Amino acid sequence: MQNIDKWYAVHTRSNFEKRIADELAAKGLESYLPSYEELHQWKDRKKKVDLPLFPGYVFTRFYDCPEARIAVLRTTGVVRILGPCGAIEA
């Protein structure tokens, strides 16, 4: 069996996607947060806002071991790690 990093979806609290992606990067874990820009308008101004393509999810790549799981799960705003066929459950 090879020791390779795999991509996992991390289920997040509402509106925590950017914060989690930044915190995972600070921990040395590779993360991916696909996003798009949208123009929001209020009465007094317009502003371009970055929104996640998949709200409530951040993707991260790590080798599945207890230490890596704990590092991800201890990130503020993480609800659980999703894996293929229920391989990871938290």
C-alpha positions in Angstrom: 0.0 0.0 0.0 1.4 3.4 -1.0 1.6 6.4 1.3 -0.1 9.0 -1.0 -2.0 12.0 -0.2 -5.7 12.0 -1.2 -8.2 14.8 -1.6 -11.1 14.9 0.9 -14.1 17.2 1.1 -14.4 19.0 4.5 -17.9 19.9 5.6 -17.8 23.4 7.2 -20.0 25.7 9.2 -21.9 28.3 7.3 -19.6 31.1 5.9 -16.4 29.5 7.3 -15.0 28.3 4.0 -12.4 31.0 3.5 -11.3 31.0 7.1 -10.8 27.2 7.1 -8.9 27.2 3.8 -6.5 29.8 5.3 -6.1 28.0 8.6 -5.4 24.7 6.8 -2.7 26.4 4.7 -1.2 27.8 7.9 -1.0 24.2 9.2 0.9 23.2 6.1 -2.0 21.3 4.5 -2.9 21.8 0.9 -6.5 23.1 0.4 -8.6 24.2 -2.5 -11.6 26.5 -2.3 -13.2 27.1 -5.7 -14.9 30.5 -5.8 -16.5 33.0 -8.1 -17.0 36.8 -8.0 -20.5 38.3 -7.8 -21.5 41.9 -7.8 -23.6 42.8 -4.7 -25.6 46.0 -4.5 -26.7 47.9 -1.5 -28.5 51.2 -1.4 -25.3 53.2 -1.1 -22.7 51.1 -2.9 -21.8 48.2 -5.1 -19.1 45.6 -4.2 -17.6 42.5 -5.8 -17.9 39.6 -3.4 -16.0 36.3 -3.6 -18.4 33.4 -3.0 -17.6 29.7 -2.7 -18.6 27.6 -5.6 -19.7 24.8 -3.2 -21.0 26.5 -0.1 -20.2 24.6 3.1 -17.3 22.7 1.6 -13.5 23.0 1.4 -11.3 20.4 -0.3 -8.0 19.4 1.3 -5.3 16.9 0.5 -3.5 14.8 3.2 -2.4 11.3 4.0 -5.1 9.6 6.0 -3.6 9.1 9.4 -4.9 10.0 12.9 -2.5 13.0 13.2 -3.7 14.6 9.9 -7.3 13.9 10.7 -7.0 15.6 14.1 -5.2 18.6 12.6 -8.1 19.0 10.1 -10.9 18.4 12.7 -9.4 20.8 15.2 -9.6 23.6 12.7 -12.2 26.2 13.7 -15.4 25.7 11.8 -14.8 22.2 10.5 -17.9 19.9 11.0 -16.5 16.6 9.5 -14.4 15.1 6.9 -16.1 13.3 4.0 -14.3 10.5 2.2 -15.0 7.9 -0.5 -17.6 5.3 0.4 -17.6 6.4 4.0 -13.9 5.7 4.5 -13.5 8.7 6.8 -16.2 9.5 9.4 -15.8 12.0 12.1 
